[in-house]
Amino acid sequence: MDAIDKKILNILQKEFPLEEQPFLIVGKRCGISEEETIRRVQNMKNEGIIRRIGAVFDGAQLGRVSTLCAARVPEEKIDTFVKVVNAGKNVTHNYLRNHEYNIWFTVSAANAEELNVFLNEIKGKTGITDLLDMRSVRTFKINASFDL
C-alpha cells in the first residue's frame, strides 16, 4: 500500500461521499482519477485489505433488534448448519471458532418476534438446539475505523 491507498482507506472509513459518483469525489481528494480510484479499491479488495464497503446503521435507532448467537454444532453438521444460517437475509456475520460453541453469527430483525421465529427455524431445520441468544443490553463500541 502506498500513501494514496492509505488516504483512500481513510476516506472510505470515515467520510464516504454520499453522492452519485462517490469514487470520483474520493479520487479528486486523492489527486487521481475516478478510474484509478476504482482500480485501487478493487486491488485492495482482491488482496483482502478491504472486505466490504457498506453502510453501518444503528439498528436500535431504526427500531430493529439484533443478537449475537453461538451454537454448539457437531463437525458433521457444520456445513448444513452454516447454509441454513446464511440463508437468513438479515445475517451479517457467521464464522467458525475454536471453542465449545463453534459457530457464531449475528442477525437482526424488524422486531423480537421475527428474530425468535428465525432462531426457531434454524433449530428446527438443523436439529441444533444448543444455541445461545446473546442480545446486547449496552453498546460499548460502534466505530471501528483505523487511521492509516
CNS distance restraints for C-alpha pairs under 8 A (distance, minus, plus):
assign (resid   1 and name CA) (resid   5 and name CA) 5.65 0.50 0.50
assign (resid   1 and name CA) (resid   6 and name CA) 6.78 0.50 0.50
assign (resid   2 and name CA) (resid   6 and name CA) 6.42 0.50 0.50
assign (resid   3 and name CA) (resid   7 and name CA) 6.19 0.50 0.50
assign (resid   4 and name CA) (resid   8 and name CA) 6.13 0.50 0.50
assign (resid   4 and name CA) (resid  30 and name CA) 6.39 0.50 0.50
assign (resid   5 and name CA) (resid   9 and name CA) 6.23 0.50 0.50
assign (resid   5 and name CA) (resid  40 and name CA) 6.91 0.50 0.50
assign (resid   5 and name CA) (resid  41 and name CA) 7.95 0.50 0.50
assign (resid   6 and name CA) (resid  10 and name CA) 6.25 0.50 0.50
assign (resid   6 and name CA) (resid 148 and name CA) 5.47 0.50 0.50
assign (resid   7 and name CA) (resid  11 and name CA) 6.30 0.50 0.50
assign (resid   7 and name CA) (resid  30 and name CA) 6.85 0.50 0.50
assign (resid   7 and name CA) (resid 148 and name CA) 7.23 0.50 0.50
assign (resid   8 and name CA) (resid  12 and name CA) 6.11 0.50 0.50
assign (resid   8 and name CA) (resid  26 and name CA) 6.81 0.50 0.50
assign (resid   8 and name CA) (resid  27 and name CA) 7.92 0.50 0.50
assign (resid   8 and name CA) (resid  30 and name CA) 7.06 0.50 0.50
assign (resid   8 and name CA) (resid  37 and name CA) 7.78 0.50 0.50
assign (resid   8 and name CA) (resid  41 and name CA) 7.94 0.50 0.50
assign (resid   9 and name CA) (resid  13 and name CA) 6.08 0.50 0.50
assign (resid   9 and name CA) (resid 148 and name CA) 7.42 0.50 0.50
assign (resid  10 and name CA) (resid  14 and name CA) 6.18 0.50 0.50
assign (resid  10 and name CA) (resid  15 and name CA) 7.70 0.50 0.50
assign (resid  10 and name CA) (resid 146 and name CA) 7.42 0.50 0.50
assign (resid  10 and name CA) (resid 147 and name CA) 6.27 0.50 0.50
assign (resid  10 and name CA) (resid 148 and name CA) 6.39 0.50 0.50
assign (resid  11 and name CA) (resid  15 and name CA) 4.91 0.50 0.50
assign (resid  11 and name CA) (resid  16 and name CA) 5.81 0.50 0.50
assign (resid  11 and name CA) (resid  26 and name CA) 7.05 0.50 0.50
assign (resid  12 and name CA) (resid  16 and name CA) 4.78 0.50 0.50
assign (resid  12 and name CA) (resid  53 and name CA) 7.91 0.50 0.50
assign (resid  13 and name CA) (resid 145 and name CA) 5.95 0.50 0.50
assign (resid  13 and name CA) (resid 146 and name CA) 7.78 0.50 0.50
assign (resid  14 and name CA) (resid 145 and name CA) 7.19 0.50 0.50
assign (resid  16 and name CA) (resid  22 and name CA) 7.20 0.50 0.50
assign (resid  16 and name CA) (resid  26 and name CA) 7.87 0.50 0.50
assign (resid  17 and name CA) (resid  22 and name CA) 5.19 0.50 0.50
assign (resid  17 and name CA) (resid  25 and name CA) 7.05 0.50 0.50
assign (resid  17 and name CA) (resid  26 and name CA) 7.48 0.50 0.50
assign (resid  18 and name CA) (resid  22 and name CA) 6.48 0.50 0.50
assign (resid  21 and name CA) (resid  25 and name CA) 6.84 0.50 0.50
assign (resid  22 and name CA) (resid  26 and name CA) 6.24 0.50 0.50
assign (resid  23 and name CA) (resid  27 and name CA) 5.86 0.50 0.50
assign (resid  23 and name CA) (resid  34 and name CA) 5.42 0.50 0.50
assign (resid  23 and name CA) (resid  37 and name CA) 6.23 0.50 0.50
assign (resid  23 and name CA) (resid  38 and name CA) 6.55 0.50 0.50
assign (resid  24 and name CA) (resid  28 and name CA) 6.22 0.50 0.50
assign (resid  24 and name CA) (resid  33 and name CA) 6.67 0.50 0.50
assign (resid  24 and name CA) (resid  34 and name CA) 4.25 0.50 0.50
assign (resid  24 and name CA) (resid  35 and name CA) 7.92 0.50 0.50
assign (resid  24 and name CA) (resid  37 and name CA) 7.58 0.50 0.50
assign (resid  25 and name CA) (resid  29 and name CA) 6.32 0.50 0.50
assign (resid  25 and name CA) (resid  34 and name CA) 7.57 0.50 0.50
assign (resid  26 and name CA) (resid  30 and name CA) 6.34 0.50 0.50
assign (resid  26 and name CA) (resid  34 and name CA) 7.59 0.50 0.50
assign (resid  26 and name CA) (resid  37 and name CA) 7.23 0.50 0.50
assign (resid  27 and name CA) (resid  31 and name CA) 5.95 0.50 0.50
assign (resid  27 and name CA) (resid  32 and name CA) 4.81 0.50 0.50
assign (resid  27 and name CA) (resid  33 and name CA) 5.24 0.50 0.50
assign (resid  27 and name CA) (resid  34 and name CA) 5.24 0.50 0.50
assign (resid  27 and name CA) (resid  36 and name CA) 7.44 0.50 0.50
assign (resid  27 and name CA) (resid  37 and name CA) 5.40 0.50 0.50
assign (resid  28 and name CA) (resid  32 and name CA) 5.84 0.50 0.50
assign (resid  28 and name CA) (resid  33 and name CA) 6.63 0.50 0.50
assign (resid  28 and name CA) (resid  34 and name CA) 7.61 0.50 0.50
assign (resid  32 and name CA) (resid  36 and name CA) 6.27 0.50 0.50
assign (resid  32 and name CA) (resid  37 and name CA) 6.74 0.50 0.50
assign (resid  33 and name CA) (resid  37 and name CA) 6.22 0.50 0.50
assign (resid  34 and name CA) (resid  38 and name CA) 6.21 0.50 0.50
assign (resid  35 and name CA) (resid  39 and name CA) 6.13 0.50 0.50
assign (resid  36 and name CA) (resid  40 and name CA) 6.10 0.50 0.50
assign (resid  37 and name CA) (resid  41 and name CA) 6.14 0.50 0.50
assign (resid  38 and name CA) (resid  42 and name CA) 6.05 0.50 0.50
assign (resid  39 and name CA) (resid  43 and name CA) 6.14 0.50 0.50
assign (resid  40 and name CA) (resid  44 and name CA) 6.22 0.50 0.50
assign (resid  41 and name CA) (resid  45 and name CA) 6.20 0.50 0.50
assign (resid  41 and name CA) (resid  50 and name CA) 7.69 0.50 0.50
assign (resid  42 and name CA) (resid  46 and name CA) 6.11 0.50 0.50
assign (resid  43 and name CA) (resid  47 and name CA) 6.16 0.50 0.50
assign (resid  44 and name CA) (resid  48 and name CA) 6.18 0.50 0.50
assign (resid  44 and name CA) (resid  49 and name CA) 5.06 0.50 0.50
assign (resid  44 and name CA) (resid  50 and name CA) 5.55 0.50 0.50
assign (resid  45 and name CA) (resid  49 and name CA) 5.80 0.50 0.50
assign (resid  45 and name CA) (resid  50 and name CA) 4.56 0.50 0.50
assign (resid  45 and name CA) (resid  51 and name CA) 6.03 0.50 0.50
assign (resid  45 and name CA) (resid  52 and name CA) 7.60 0.50 0.50
assign (resid  46 and name CA) (resid  50 and name CA) 7.91 0.50 0.50
assign (resid  58 and name CA) (resid  62 and name CA) 6.69 0.50 0.50
assign (resid  59 and name CA) (resid  63 and name CA) 6.30 0.50 0.50
assign (resid  59 and name CA) (resid  64 and name CA) 4.96 0.50 0.50
assign (resid  59 and name CA) (resid  65 and name CA) 6.64 0.50 0.50
assign (resid  59 and name CA) (resid  66 and name CA) 7.57 0.50 0.50
assign (resid  59 and name CA) (resid 108 and name CA) 7.89 0.50 0.50
assign (resid  60 and name CA) (resid  64 and name CA) 5.12 0.50 0.50
assign (resid  60 and name CA) (resid  65 and name CA) 6.19 0.50 0.50
assign (resid  63 and name CA) (resid 110 and name CA) 7.06 0.50 0.50
assign (resid  63 and name CA) (resid 111 and name CA) 7.54 0.50 0.50
assign (resid  64 and name CA) (resid 108 and name CA) 6.81 0.50 0.50
assign (resid  64 and name CA) (resid 109 and name CA) 5.78 0.50 0.50
assign (resid  64 and name CA) (resid 110 and name CA) 4.73 0.50 0.50
assign (resid  64 and name CA) (resid 111 and name CA) 5.69 0.50 0.50
assign (resid  65 and name CA) (resid 108 and name CA) 5.56 0.50 0.50
assign (resid  65 and name CA) (resid 109 and name CA) 5.50 0.50 0.50
assign (resid  65 and name CA) (resid 110 and name CA) 6.36 0.50 0.50
assign (resid  65 and name CA) (resid 111 and name CA) 5.60 0.50 0.50
assign (resid  65 and name CA) (resid 112 and name CA) 6.22 0.50 0.50
assign (resid  65 and name CA) (resid 115 and name CA) 7.54 0.50 0.50
assign (resid  66 and name CA) (resid 106 and name CA) 7.17 0.50 0.50
assign (resid  66 and name CA) (resid 107 and name CA) 5.54 0.50 0.50
assign (resid  66 and name CA) (resid 108 and name CA) 3.94 0.50 0.50
assign (resid  66 and name CA) (resid 109 and name CA) 6.23 0.50 0.50
assign (resid  66 and name CA) (resid 115 and name CA) 7.57 0.50 0.50
assign (resid  66 and name CA) (resid 135 and name CA) 6.54 0.50 0.50
assign (resid  66 and name CA) (resid 136 and name CA) 7.86 0.50 0.50
assign (resid  67 and name CA) (resid 106 and name CA) 5.67 0.50 0.50
assign (resid  67 and name CA) (resid 107 and name CA) 5.73 0.50 0.50
assign (resid  67 and name CA) (resid 108 and name CA) 6.50 0.50 0.50
assign (resid  67 and name CA) (resid 133 and name CA) 6.43 0.50 0.50
assign (resid  67 and name CA) (resid 134 and name CA) 5.73 0.50 0.50
assign (resid  67 and name CA) (resid 135 and name CA) 4.34 0.50 0.50
assign (resid  67 and name CA) (resid 136 and name CA) 6.60 0.50 0.50
assign (resid  68 and name CA) (resid 104 and name CA) 7.16 0.50 0.50
assign (resid  68 and name CA) (resid 105 and name CA) 5.84 0.50 0.50
assign (resid  68 and name CA) (resid 106 and name CA) 4.48 0.50 0.50
assign (resid  68 and name CA) (resid 107 and name CA) 6.79 0.50 0.50
assign (resid  68 and name CA) (resid 133 and name CA) 6.30 0.50 0.50
assign (resid  68 and name CA) (resid 134 and name CA) 5.22 0.50 0.50
assign (resid  68 and name CA) (resid 135 and name CA) 6.14 0.50 0.50
assign (resid  68 and name CA) (resid 136 and name CA) 7.82 0.50 0.50
assign (resid  69 and name CA) (resid 104 and name CA) 5.51 0.50 0.50
assign (resid  69 and name CA) (resid 105 and name CA) 5.31 0.50 0.50
assign (resid  69 and name CA) (resid 106 and name CA) 6.09 0.50 0.50
assign (resid  69 and name CA) (resid 131 and name CA) 6.68 0.50 0.50
assign (resid  69 and name CA) (resid 132 and name CA) 5.33 0.50 0.50
assign (resid  69 and name CA) (resid 133 and name CA) 4.80 0.50 0.50
assign (resid  69 and name CA) (resid 134 and name CA) 5.83 0.50 0.50
assign (resid  70 and name CA) (resid 101 and name CA) 5.67 0.50 0.50
assign (resid  70 and name CA) (resid 102 and name CA) 7.09 0.50 0.50
assign (resid  70 and name CA) (resid 103 and name CA) 5.68 0.50 0.50
assign (resid  70 and name CA) (resid 104 and name CA) 4.36 0.50 0.50
assign (resid  70 and name CA) (resid 105 and name CA) 6.61 0.50 0.50
assign (resid  70 and name CA) (resid 131 and name CA) 5.65 0.50 0.50
assign (resid  70 and name CA) (resid 132 and name CA) 5.08 0.50 0.50
assign (resid  70 and name CA) (resid 133 and name CA) 7.00 0.50 0.50
assign (resid  70 and name CA) (resid 134 and name CA) 7.98 0.50 0.50
assign (resid  71 and name CA) (resid 101 and name CA) 5.04 0.50 0.50
assign (resid  71 and name CA) (resid 102 and name CA) 6.23 0.50 0.50
assign (resid  71 and name CA) (resid 103 and name CA) 5.23 0.50 0.50
assign (resid  71 and name CA) (resid 104 and name CA) 6.38 0.50 0.50
assign (resid  71 and name CA) (resid 128 and name CA) 7.61 0.50 0.50
assign (resid  71 and name CA) (resid 130 and name CA) 5.80 0.50 0.50
assign (resid  71 and name CA) (resid 131 and name CA) 4.26 0.50 0.50
assign (resid  71 and name CA) (resid 132 and name CA) 6.20 0.50 0.50
assign (resid  72 and name CA) (resid 100 and name CA) 6.34 0.50 0.50
assign (resid  72 and name CA) (resid 101 and name CA) 4.28 0.50 0.50
assign (resid  72 and name CA) (resid 102 and name CA) 5.63 0.50 0.50
assign (resid  72 and name CA) (resid 103 and name CA) 6.69 0.50 0.50
assign (resid  72 and name CA) (resid 128 and name CA) 7.52 0.50 0.50
assign (resid  72 and name CA) (resid 130 and name CA) 5.73 0.50 0.50
assign (resid  72 and name CA) (resid 131 and name CA) 6.59 0.50 0.50
assign (resid  73 and name CA) (resid  77 and name CA) 6.35 0.50 0.50
assign (resid  73 and name CA) (resid  78 and name CA) 6.03 0.50 0.50
assign (resid  73 and name CA) (resid  81 and name CA) 7.62 0.50 0.50
assign (resid  73 and name CA) (resid 101 and name CA) 7.21 0.50 0.50
assign (resid  73 and name CA) (resid 102 and name CA) 6.47 0.50 0.50
assign (resid  73 and name CA) (resid 103 and name CA) 6.87 0.50 0.50
assign (resid  73 and name CA) (resid 128 and name CA) 6.67 0.50 0.50
assign (resid  73 and name CA) (resid 130 and name CA) 7.96 0.50 0.50
assign (resid  74 and name CA) (resid  78 and name CA) 6.45 0.50 0.50
assign (resid  77 and name CA) (resid  81 and name CA) 6.04 0.50 0.50
assign (resid  77 and name CA) (resid 126 and name CA) 7.93 0.50 0.50
assign (resid  78 and name CA) (resid  82 and name CA) 6.01 0.50 0.50
assign (resid  79 and name CA) (resid  83 and name CA) 6.26 0.50 0.50
assign (resid  80 and name CA) (resid  84 and name CA) 6.30 0.50 0.50
assign (resid  80 and name CA) (resid 126 and name CA) 7.07 0.50 0.50
assign (resid  81 and name CA) (resid  85 and name CA) 6.24 0.50 0.50
assign (resid  81 and name CA) (resid 122 and name CA) 7.79 0.50 0.50
assign (resid  81 and name CA) (resid 126 and name CA) 5.89 0.50 0.50
assign (resid  81 and name CA) (resid 128 and name CA) 7.97 0.50 0.50
assign (resid  82 and name CA) (resid  86 and name CA) 5.91 0.50 0.50
assign (resid  82 and name CA) (resid  94 and name CA) 7.54 0.50 0.50
assign (resid  83 and name CA) (resid  87 and name CA) 6.13 0.50 0.50
assign (resid  84 and name CA) (resid  88 and name CA) 7.20 0.50 0.50
assign (resid  84 and name CA) (resid 122 and name CA) 6.51 0.50 0.50
assign (resid  84 and name CA) (resid 125 and name CA) 7.41 0.50 0.50
assign (resid  84 and name CA) (resid 126 and name CA) 7.45 0.50 0.50
assign (resid  85 and name CA) (resid  91 and name CA) 7.20 0.50 0.50
assign (resid  85 and name CA) (resid  94 and name CA) 7.77 0.50 0.50
assign (resid  85 and name CA) (resid 122 and name CA) 6.63 0.50 0.50
assign (resid  86 and name CA) (resid  91 and name CA) 6.39 0.50 0.50
assign (resid  86 and name CA) (resid  94 and name CA) 7.34 0.50 0.50
assign (resid  87 and name CA) (resid  91 and name CA) 8.00 0.50 0.50
assign (resid  88 and name CA) (resid 118 and name CA) 7.74 0.50 0.50
assign (resid  90 and name CA) (resid 107 and name CA) 5.44 0.50 0.50
assign (resid  90 and name CA) (resid 108 and name CA) 5.45 0.50 0.50
assign (resid  90 and name CA) (resid 109 and name CA) 6.63 0.50 0.50
assign (resid  91 and name CA) (resid 105 and name CA) 7.12 0.50 0.50
assign (resid  91 and name CA) (resid 106 and name CA) 5.75 0.50 0.50
assign (resid  91 and name CA) (resid 107 and name CA) 4.25 0.50 0.50
assign (resid  91 and name CA) (resid 108 and name CA) 6.69 0.50 0.50
assign (resid  92 and name CA) (resid 105 and name CA) 7.38 0.50 0.50
assign (resid  92 and name CA) (resid 106 and name CA) 5.66 0.50 0.50
assign (resid  92 and name CA) (resid 107 and name CA) 5.89 0.50 0.50
assign (resid  92 and name CA) (resid 108 and name CA) 7.91 0.50 0.50
assign (resid  93 and name CA) (resid 104 and name CA) 7.87 0.50 0.50
assign (resid  93 and name CA) (resid 105 and name CA) 5.09 0.50 0.50
assign (resid  93 and name CA) (resid 106 and name CA) 5.27 0.50 0.50
assign (resid  93 and name CA) (resid 107 and name CA) 7.50 0.50 0.50
assign (resid  94 and name CA) (resid 103 and name CA) 7.07 0.50 0.50
assign (resid  94 and name CA) (resid 104 and name CA) 5.68 0.50 0.50
assign (resid  94 and name CA) (resid 105 and name CA) 4.08 0.50 0.50
assign (resid  94 and name CA) (resid 106 and name CA) 6.69 0.50 0.50
assign (resid  95 and name CA) (resid 103 and name CA) 5.76 0.50 0.50
assign (resid  95 and name CA) (resid 104 and name CA) 5.47 0.50 0.50
assign (resid  95 and name CA) (resid 105 and name CA) 6.33 0.50 0.50
assign (resid  96 and name CA) (resid 102 and name CA) 5.53 0.50 0.50
assign (resid  96 and name CA) (resid 103 and name CA) 4.71 0.50 0.50
assign (resid  96 and name CA) (resid 104 and name CA) 6.46 0.50 0.50
assign (resid  97 and name CA) (resid 101 and name CA) 7.43 0.50 0.50
assign (resid  97 and name CA) (resid 102 and name CA) 4.70 0.50 0.50
assign (resid  97 and name CA) (resid 103 and name CA) 6.02 0.50 0.50
assign (resid  97 and name CA) (resid 104 and name CA) 7.14 0.50 0.50
assign (resid  98 and name CA) (resid 102 and name CA) 5.91 0.50 0.50
assign (resid 107 and name CA) (resid 115 and name CA) 7.88 0.50 0.50
assign (resid 108 and name CA) (resid 115 and name CA) 6.85 0.50 0.50
assign (resid 109 and name CA) (resid 114 and name CA) 5.96 0.50 0.50
assign (resid 109 and name CA) (resid 115 and name CA) 5.28 0.50 0.50
assign (resid 110 and name CA) (resid 114 and name CA) 6.51 0.50 0.50
assign (resid 110 and name CA) (resid 115 and name CA) 7.60 0.50 0.50
assign (resid 111 and name CA) (resid 115 and name CA) 6.40 0.50 0.50
assign (resid 112 and name CA) (resid 116 and name CA) 6.10 0.50 0.50
assign (resid 113 and name CA) (resid 117 and name CA) 6.20 0.50 0.50
assign (resid 114 and name CA) (resid 118 and name CA) 6.32 0.50 0.50
assign (resid 115 and name CA) (resid 119 and name CA) 6.32 0.50 0.50
assign (resid 116 and name CA) (resid 120 and name CA) 6.09 0.50 0.50
assign (resid 117 and name CA) (resid 121 and name CA) 6.10 0.50 0.50
assign (resid 118 and name CA) (resid 122 and name CA) 6.37 0.50 0.50
assign (resid 119 and name CA) (resid 123 and name CA) 6.45 0.50 0.50
assign (resid 120 and name CA) (resid 124 and name CA) 6.10 0.50 0.50
assign (resid 121 and name CA) (resid 125 and name CA) 5.94 0.50 0.50
assign (resid 122 and name CA) (resid 126 and name CA) 5.95 0.50 0.50
assign (resid 122 and name CA) (resid 127 and name CA) 7.87 0.50 0.50
assign (resid 122 and name CA) (resid 128 and name CA) 7.57 0.50 0.50
assign (resid 123 and name CA) (resid 127 and name CA) 5.28 0.50 0.50
assign (resid 123 and name CA) (resid 128 and name CA) 5.07 0.50 0.50
assign (resid 123 and name CA) (resid 129 and name CA) 5.27 0.50 0.50
assign (resid 123 and name CA) (resid 131 and name CA) 7.98 0.50 0.50
assign (resid 124 and name CA) (resid 128 and name CA) 7.54 0.50 0.50
